[in-house]
Amino acid sequence: MDFDRIPGVLGEIVRARWNDYRDAVFERPQATGAARRFEAALSGPELALIAEVKGASPSQGFIADLDPLEAARAYLRGGAAAISVLTEPRRFAGSPMALKRVTSGIEAPALRKDFVVHPAMLLEAREWGASAALLMVSVLGERTAEFLEVAHHLGLDALVEVHDADELEIALAAGARIIGVNNRDLTTLEIHLDNAPRLIRAARERGFEGVLVAESGYSRPEQLAPLRGLADAVLVGSSLAGSGDLEAATRTLLGG
Ligand SMILES: O=C(O)c1ccccc1NCC(=O)[C@H](O)[C@H](O)COP(=O)(O)O
């Protein structure tokens, strides 16, 4: 894959991740039946919350010194349906241990949130107990379908992330069952909260019947109002992780 084509902050992160994994070996194991626990958690009648364990980010810098398991438990008490755990170490203060701690201590499904550039990362996600992994069309391009097939072969759900209409077409053609629309432009870090509703509507108009997730930039309950009845789920990280009281912040964001 040509990661030199990716501009800005995203390009820097992805090229570093490729250096981490370029020599990794992926031996395709026997297929595992699909559990679809992550997908099921997002498929209820109400807007579901995926709450993210996020200690730092390029846009915020340091966010919080979180104990990943305590953070996940607080999010779940506050009403989250699933947990996202960053495993990227340099810019997001994530780690494999953070994901393992979370998955060994909670029943709810967890997403491995990373910049997947090698199929070995999907096998790791499964071994570390994740129910799902993030696949970014901005990173994988036309190879998204290939990585999606590997994820499903391993019994993982995949959150296939897009930011614009061209990426949405790639996600649809790849056969994604769960599509996330990021409000954040990961090359410039600018956030536009109208991006997710616009592309989620476009996905529905194109006949997509799977799960649709609005991602990034949400911090107040009124910002979730336009998503209700439109998106199936919302992914929130910084505002909850940096709140100081994760359970209360989660409950307040959900309008409780
Ligand atoms: O969050 C960043 O600054 C960032 C920068 C570059 C690549 C990815 C980045 N974040 C990944 C995400 O999309 C978010 O972690 C996730 O959607 C939650 O967003 P938020 O609630 O705004 O923390």
The ligand as a Tripos MOL2 file, in Angstrom:
@<TRIPOS>MOLECULE
LIG
   23    23     1     0     0
SMALL
NO_CHARGES

@<TRIPOS>ATOM
      1 O1         -8.7210   12.6130   17.7220 O.co2     1 LIG1
      2 C1         -7.8100   13.0400   16.9950 C.2       1 LIG1
      3 O2         -7.2240   14.1220   17.1910 O.co2     1 LIG1
      4 C2         -7.3680   12.2460   15.7900 C.ar      1 LIG1
      5 C3         -6.3250   12.7210   15.0230 C.ar      1 LIG1
      6 C4         -5.8710   12.0000   13.9270 C.ar      1 LIG1
      7 C5         -6.4510   10.7800   13.6110 C.ar      1 LIG1
      8 C6         -7.5070   10.2910   14.3810 C.ar      1 LIG1
      9 C7         -7.9760   11.0180   15.4500 C.ar      1 LIG1
     10 N1         -9.0110   10.5620   16.2130 N.pl3     1 LIG1
     11 C8         -9.7030    9.3570   15.9440 C.3       1 LIG1
     12 C9        -11.1510    9.5690   16.1000 C.2       1 LIG1
     13 O3        -11.8080    9.6780   15.1040 O.2       1 LIG1
     14 C10       -11.7040    9.7410   17.4670 C.3       1 LIG1
     15 O4        -10.8900    9.1220   18.4220 O.3       1 LIG1
     16 C11       -13.1210    9.2790   17.7350 C.3       1 LIG1
     17 O5        -13.9670    9.3990   16.6720 O.3       1 LIG1
     18 C12       -13.6570   10.0790   18.9350 C.3       1 LIG1
     19 O6        -13.5990   11.4610   18.6420 O.3       1 LIG1
     20 P1        -13.7190   12.5560   19.7850 P.3       1 LIG1
     21 O7        -14.9940   12.3210   20.5220 O.co2     1 LIG1
     22 O8        -13.7350   13.8600   19.0660 O.co2     1 LIG1
     23 O9        -12.5360   12.3880   20.6630 O.co2     1 LIG1
@<TRIPOS>BOND
     1     1     2 2
     2     2     3 1
     3     2     4 1
     4     4     5 ar
     5     4     9 ar
     6     5     6 ar
     7     6     7 ar
     8     7     8 ar
     9     8     9 ar
    10     9    10 1
    11    10    11 1
    12    11    12 1
    13    12    13 2
    14    12    14 1
    15    14    15 1
    16    14    16 1
    17    16    17 1
    18    16    18 1
    19    18    19 1
    20    19    20 1
    21    20    21 2
    22    20    22 1
    23    20    23 1
@<TRIPOS>SUBSTRUCTURE
     1 LIG1         1 GROUP 0 **** ****
